[in-house]
Amino acid sequence: MEAEIKQAIDPVCGMTVDPDSAKARVDYLGKTYYFCCASCAKKFDAAPEQFLKPNPPRLVMPSIRGKTSPPPTPSGIVGSGGTQLVTSEIGKEPVCGM
């Protein structure tokens, strides 16, 4: 018969912890919480409700430009009659931006 694998999640840092070898444990409202280190247990003990609230899902908006790419620099285009039109992105129509 295989041994049962027991694991707990440190509510402060999210690490997986073996309850039998956890560095610290705290009893709160009748439940035992296991921690990877004493500093996580200390943070939990100071404000347990902060770490027990479920995290609501966040709405992540996709970025049009990648975070690592710098904004485009303006480039001048000479239109009919010698008028200079400025566009901020290559491929955009200089008047309406489409």
C-alpha positions as CSV (number, residue, x, y, z in Angstrom):
1,M,0.0,0.0,0.0
2,E,1.4,3.4,-1.0
3,A,2.0,6.1,1.6
4,E,-0.4,9.1,1.5
5,I,1.3,12.3,0.2
6,K,0.4,15.2,2.4
7,Q,1.0,18.8,1.3
8,A,0.0,22.2,2.5
9,I,0.3,25.6,0.9
10,D,1.9,28.4,2.9
11,P,-0.8,31.1,2.9
12,V,1.8,33.9,2.9
13,C,4.1,33.0,0.1
14,G,2.2,30.2,-1.7
15,M,5.0,27.6,-1.4
16,T,4.1,24.0,-1.0
17,V,5.0,22.7,2.4
18,D,5.2,19.2,3.9
19,P,3.3,19.4,7.2
20,D,5.6,16.9,8.8
21,S,8.7,19.0,8.1
22,A,7.2,22.5,8.1
23,K,9.5,25.2,9.6
24,A,6.5,26.7,11.5
25,R,2.8,26.2,12.1
26,V,0.1,28.4,13.5
27,D,-3.4,27.4,14.8
28,Y,-6.1,29.9,13.8
29,L,-9.8,29.5,14.3
30,G,-9.5,25.7,14.8
31,K,-7.3,25.1,11.7
32,T,-3.5,24.6,11.6
33,Y,-1.6,26.5,8.9
34,Y,1.9,25.4,7.9
35,F,4.7,27.7,6.8
36,C,8.0,27.4,4.9
37,C,9.8,29.6,7.4
38,A,9.3,31.5,10.7
39,S,9.0,34.9,9.0
40,C,6.0,33.7,6.9
41,A,4.4,32.5,10.1
42,K,5.1,35.8,11.9
43,K,3.5,37.8,9.0
44,F,0.4,35.5,9.1
45,D,0.1,35.7,12.9
46,A,0.1,39.5,12.7
47,A,-2.8,39.7,10.2
48,P,-4.2,36.2,9.4
49,E,-7.4,37.5,7.6
50,Q,-5.2,39.3,5.1
51,F,-3.8,36.0,3.9
52,L,-7.0,34.0,4.1
53,K,-9.2,36.2,1.8
54,P,-9.6,34.7,-1.6
55,N,-8.0,36.8,-4.3
56,P,-10.7,38.0,-6.8
57,P,-9.9,37.4,-10.4
58,R,-8.3,40.3,-12.1
59,L,-9.3,41.6,-15.5
60,V,-6.2,41.9,-17.5
61,M,-6.4,44.1,-20.6
62,P,-4.1,43.2,-23.5
63,S,-1.6,45.8,-24.4
64,I,-1.5,47.1,-27.9
65,R,2.2,47.8,-27.6
66,G,4.5,45.3,-25.8
67,K,5.8,46.6,-22.5
68,T,9.3,46.3,-23.7
69,S,8.9,48.2,-27.0
70,P,9.4,52.0,-26.8
71,P,6.7,54.3,-28.2
72,P,7.1,55.1,-31.9
73,T,8.9,58.3,-32.9
74,P,7.2,60.7,-35.2
75,S,8.3,60.6,-38.9
76,G,7.6,63.4,-41.4
77,I,5.9,62.8,-44.7
78,V,5.8,65.5,-47.3
79,G,2.3,65.7,-48.8
80,S,1.1,67.5,-51.9
81,G,1.8,71.2,-52.0
82,G,4.9,70.8,-49.7
83,T,2.8,70.3,-46.5
84,Q,4.5,68.1,-44.0
85,L,2.3,65.5,-42.4
86,V,3.4,63.8,-39.2
87,T,2.5,60.2,-38.3
88,S,3.3,58.5,-35.0
89,E,3.3,55.0,-36.3
90,I,4.3,53.4,-39.5
91,G,1.3,52.2,-41.5
92,K,-1.2,54.6,-40.1
93,E,-3.0,57.0,-42.3
94,P,-1.6,60.5,-41.3
95,V,-4.9,62.4,-41.3
96,C,-7.4,60.0,-39.6
97,G,-5.0,57.6,-37.9
98,M,-6.5,54.5,-39.4
